[in-house]
Amino acid sequence: MGKQLSPASRTGAGQWPYLRVANVYEGRIDYSDVNSMAFSAAERETYGLMPGDILLNEGQENLMMVGRSALYDGAPGEFCFQNTLIRFRPGPAVVPEFAQAVFVWWRANAVFAGIAEKTSISHLGGSRFGALLFPLIPVTTQRRIVEVLDSFTKLERDVEASIAKFEALRSGLMEELAELGCGQFGEALKQGPQNGIYKPASMYGLQGTPIVRIDSFSRGKSDLTRGLLRVAVTGGEIARYGLEVGDIVINRVNTPDLVGKSTSVRRLNEPTIFESNMMRCKLYRSVADPVFTEIWLGSSTVKRYFLQRAKSAISQASINGDDVRNCPFPKIDVSAQLAFLERLNMVEGQRMAEVAELAKLRQLKLGLVDDLLSGRVTTSGVVA
């Protein structure tokens, strides 16, 4: 286990860079955002990382992400590590890349989840991790398995590069949009912004009318036909706060980085209403396409705008109707909006196809690890 961060270590002498959960992704370490704290010379000896060390996430909110791991590939002693991580340092009987492949398999197959201590944050724990039975097969076999898996890893990297290319193309399209002249979003509004309905917790239950809440959607395309809580309301309240296909829903109260989060209503299976911490906007369809509007409201331009206009409170921020009406909106007609969406959808379709290919490849790789470890398949029988 790594060193615990304390008030004294934040400002003490001997500041040294350390890695934490935010730096360790599955199969890679992000060195772009590294914090420092005080480490004595003896602590740097204890907590200093060496090439071949494997770092595992000790605690996660998401149970299935406990034990997410990566191989340290930096210089000896260049970084230390925090107690939110567990370090596994292989001995001579274990090939580091083989051990990391085992840990990836354990995480994906809920081995880590099965032994984790489950509280609001799930913890793997050094002693529970240390008690797991490791497949200690001959080193020569480990190396052959690593060679086979490396060929799959190369394919993964190629697909990841392709995904990054399409993401860059998407960013380029959004930058084109940001360079257009803008008017105000209010010019595209037929009605609203209107705040939603407030109901006490006692009115929520298994029966009633579905209600959209701030956790019901993310930025962009959302499915508002399932997973919603229900609330007891009158017919008049449904008429006043009911959503229609084509409406835009905007968070007015949330954490600072999520205030202004928006989605368009694409489909409804039954009358559905929206909660008081969001606003509903109805568009002049001759001026603004709902899907284009959803894309624009999720752009970096609008995120920056709402962040500047947000009124801050303790851990929360809020925007009001004037902030929404005064939000910038591109001065292009609906035909140009639809043409932009067509270009964007083409890029996004190709990106999603690559994402699906990457998921398929990773699943095949996990299955291969399972087969190799169990002996059902030998390395000589695999053609990558």
N, C-alpha and C positions, 0 to 999 in steps of 0.2 A: 504494500500500500504506500501511496505517496505522502508528502508532507501536507499537513492541514494548514489552510490559510487562516491567519489570525490578524487582529489589528496591529500587533507589534511587527509581524512579518511584512505588512504592507509598506511600512516606512523605515524599517530597520536597515542597518548597514549590510553590505554584501548582497545587493539586489542581483537576482539571477533569473533569466527567462525560464518559465516552466510551462508544461503542457497540461491542459485540463480537458474535460469532456467535450467542450465546444471545438477542440482541435482534432479529435479522433473520430473519423468516419470509418465506415467499413472498407478496409483495404487501402486507406490513404490517410495521411496526416496533413492538416492544413496549418502551415507555418505563418500565414499572413496576418494573424491576429493573436499574438502571444503576449501574455501578461508576465510581470516580474514580481518576485517577493524575495525576502532576505533568506539566504542560505549560508550557513557557515561552511568552512572548508570541509569539515567532517560530514556535514549534511550533503554537500555536493558529491562527496565520495559515495554516500549511501543512496542518494536519490538521482544521481547523474545517470543519464541514459547512454546505452552502448548500441552500436549497430547490431541488429538481430534481436533486440528486445521487442516484445509485443506488448502493446498497451490495450487494455480492455476497459470499457465504461463500467464503473462499479455501480452507479446509480442512474436511473432514468425514470421519467414519468411514464413513458410507454414501456410496459413490461417486456414486450418482444424486442426492444432495443437494448435491454440489459446485456452486457457482454459484447457489444459491438467493438470490433478490434481492428488494429492496424499494426504493421511492422514499422518500427522506428528505423529510418534510413539516414539520419543526420550524423554529424561528426560526434566522436566520443566525448561525452560530458558537456556538449554544447547546450543541452536542455536538461532540466530536472522535471519532476512530475508531481502533480497534486494528489491528495488522497481521494479525489473523485475518480481516480483511475487505479487499476491494478496492473502491475508490471509482471510479465512472465519472461524470465530469462532462461532460454533453453540451455541445457547441459550438452555435452558431446554426443549423447545418445539421441538427440532430437534435432532435426533440421528446422530452422525457424519458419520457413515458408510452409512446411508441412504442418507445424503446430498452428499457424494462423488459419490454414485451410480447415483444420479440425474445429477451431473456435467458431469460424463462420458457419460450419455445419451445425455445431451445437446451438448457436443462436437461432438459426433458421428452423431447427427442429425442436425448439422450446426446451432444450436441456437446461439452459441458463434460467429461463422463465420458471422451470419446475423447481429449482432450488432457491430462487431469489426470495428475500424477505419482502413481503408485500405490504407496504404502507402507502401514503400518498406519493412517495417516491420509492420505487422498487430497488432493493439493494442486492447485489450479487454476494458480496462478502468474501474476504480473502480466505477464511477457513473453509467455507462451503465450496468455493472454487477449487481450493487445494485438495479437497476430498474426492473430486471427480476422478474416475478411472480413465487414464489416457491410453490410447492405442499405441503402445510402444513396440512398433514393428521394426525390423532391421533398417538401418540407415540407408542402405543401398535401395531398398524398396521405397522408403520415404522420398529419396531423390528422384526415383523414376516417376512416382506419383506427382511430385512437384513439376517435373518436366511436362507431363501430360496436361496438368492444370494450367501451366504457363501458356500453352497454346490456346486454351480457352480464354485466358486473361488477355492475350493479345487481340483476340476477336472482340472481347468486351471493350478494350481501349479504342479499337477502330470504330465501333458503333457509338461509343461515347463521343468521339471526335465528330462523327457525323451529326449527332444530336446537337453538339455545341455549334456546329456550322448553321443548322437551322434556327437555333436560338439567336444567333448573331443576325441572321436574315430578318427574323421577327423584330429584333431590336432596331434594326435599320429602318424597317417599315414604320415602326412607332415614332422614330426620330423624324421621318418625313412628315408624319402627321403633326408633330409638335412644332414644326417650322411653318405651318400654315397660319394665316391670320385668324384670330379668334374674336367672336363676339361673346355674349353672355348666355349661359345655359337657360336662363329665364325666358329668353326669346323662343326657345323650343318647347316651353311648357304650356300645355293646355289647362292643367290644373295642378295645384300643389306648389311647393312641398307641403304635405299634410302629415302631422304627427299621428302615430298609431294609438291604439287603445291600451289603457292600463286596467289590469284586473289583479286582485290580490291572489296570493298563492293558493288559497282555499278554493278558488274557482277552477283550478286546473285539475285535470284527471284523465281517465281513459275515454270518457264520453265528451261530446260537444263538437265544436268547430275547430279545425286545424288552425294553428296560429304560428306565423313566422316570427322567430326570435333572432337575436344577434348571432347565436351559434348555429342557425339553420342554414347559413350559406357562407361561401367564401367569395373573394373577389372574382368576378367573371361568371362563367356558366355555372348554374346551380340547378339542382332538382328539388323543387318545392312540393312534390307530390307524395313524399314519404318521409318518415322519421320525425314528423312534427308533433309537438305536444298539442293537446286539445283543451279548450276552455269553454265554459258555459257563457253564452251571449244571447242577446235578443235578436229578432229579425231586423229591427232598426239598426242595431249595432253592426250586423253583417252588411247591411246596405251602406252604412257610412264608412266602415273600415275594410270592406271586402276588396280583394285584389282581382285584377283582370289581366289576361294575357297581354303583354306589351307594356305593363307598368314597370317603372323603375323603383327599386327599394334601396334606400341609402341609410346606413348607420349614422345616427346623429350623436350617440354616446358610446364610447368604447375606449380602449387604451389609445394613446396618442398615435401609434403607428397603424391602427386599424379604424380610427374614426374616418367616416366617409366611404367605408367599404360598401360596394354597390353590386347589384345584380339586376338582370331583367327577368320578368316573369315569362317563362317560355311555355309552360303547360300547367294546367290545374285539373284535378280529377273531381273536385267538389268545392263548394264555397270555402274560401280561406281568407283569414284576416291577418293583420300585422300588429306587432307590439309597439308600445309607446316610445321605446328607445330607437326608433327608426322613422323615416319619412317616406311617403309614397309620392311619386311624380307621374303624372300622365302627360304623354308627349303629343304634340301636333305631328301626326305621322307623315304629313307632307313636308315637314322640316327636319325630323330626326328619326332614323331607324332605331328601334330598341336595342338590337344587338350591337350596332355600331356605338350607340350611346354607352352601353355596358363596357365595351372595350375601351372607349375614351375615358370613362370615369375610373378605370383601373390603371390608367397610364401614369408614368412618373410625374408628368406635368400636373395632373390633378391631385396626386398624392401630396406633392409639395405645397400646392395651393391650400388644401384642407389643413395640412399641418401648420401652415402659417396663420390660418384663420381660427384654428381651434382654441377654445377657452379651456385652460387647464384647471383641474381639481386634483385631489389626492388620487394618484394612480390612474386617473381617467381624464378624458378630454371630450369636448362637445362642440358641435357646430349647430347653426340654426338655419331657418329658411332663407334668410338673406344671403348667408354664405353659399347655399346651394344655388340660388338664383343668380348670384354674381360669379359663379364658377365659369372659367373660360370654356368655350365650346367652338370647335372649328367652323369656319364660314365656308362650308361646302354643301352642295345640295344632296338630296337623297340618292340620286343616281351615282354620284361620286362616292358617297358613303358605301353603297353596295359594291361598287367596283373595288374599293379598298378592302372590304370584307372578303371579296373573292380572292384577292391576292394573299391576304392574311391566312385564309382558310387553306389555300394550296400549300403554303409553307408549314402551317400547323398540322395539316394532314400528313405530310412527309415526316415531320418531327415525331408525331404520335406513332407512326408506323415503325420508326427506329426505336422508340421507347418500348413498344411491344416486343420488338426483336430482341432488345437488351434483356427484358424480363424473361423471355423464353430461353435465352442463352444462359442466364444466371440460374434458372431452374434446372436446366440440363446439367450445368456444372455441379450444382448441389446433389443431384441424383447420381452423378458420376462419382463424387466423393463418397457417397453412401455405398455405392457398389464396390469401389476400390477398398474402402476400409473393411467391408464385410467379407471381401474375398470372392464376391459373386462374379467380379470382372477383374482380370489382371491387366497390368499396364501394356502388356504385349498385344492384348486384344482390343485396344482402343485406338481408333484413327480419328484424330481431331481435324 
